[in-house]
Amino acid sequence: MKNLIILLISIFFSVQVLAQTDSQEVAPTDETSKTNLSGEYIYASSYFKKSKTGVALKYLNTAAGPSLFYGWRFVIYNTEKFFVGGTGFAGQLGTVDSVGTYTYGGMLAGYDFTIFDDIYVEWGLAAGGGGAKMYDSTATNTVQSGGAVVEPWFGFNHKVGEKTDFNYSFSLFMMPNSLTFNNTISFNLRVDFIIE
């Protein structure tokens, strides 16, 4: 598990170094220029040097029961397609007999590419830390859990406005120190707002 995490982080840093060496002069292309729903170009120079902020919902079914987290994300595009930023989530987890709260945050890096005029693929890796506190009424005790979080994701962005994107994605929530959260697949919904 540790070797896989180190490999994923190494790949992202390698992509970042390669991307920055070629990003001094960026000209728009048909592939990277963004269009609105009627096909009119609205970004003359792609997302390069632009940023996005977004709100997100995350659903996952953990060992503690179904969980729904809400949070935010902020990213800056270092090149036309590569971005870095941060994310944070909080929310409730558990069932009627076992309830609790969970909070986590971290840094992220990702890459996107256009597949149609208003649709593009996005994938990346988030890494940080988190913790939870749960009460189990069947055992009448409190359970605390926490540790490092690594979360690779893959999803699709749809342009829904001139400066608004809608994203849905799947991610693998890895938390090696926790039997409750480790290797849980989550479904994510997010709305991004482009900042000039």
Salt bridges, closest charged atoms under 4 A:
GLU31 OE2 - LYS81 NZ 3.69
GLU122 OE2 - ARG73 NH1 3.24
GLU122 OE2 - ARG190 NH2 3.10
GLU151 OE2 - LYS58 NZ 2.57
ASP165 OD2 - LYS52 NZ 3.00
ASP165 OD1 - LYS159 NZ 2.96
ASP192 OD2 - ARG73 NH2 3.85
ASP192 OD1 - ARG190 NE 2.92
GLU196 OE1 - LYS50 NZ 3.93
GLU196 OE2 - LYS163 NZ 3.91
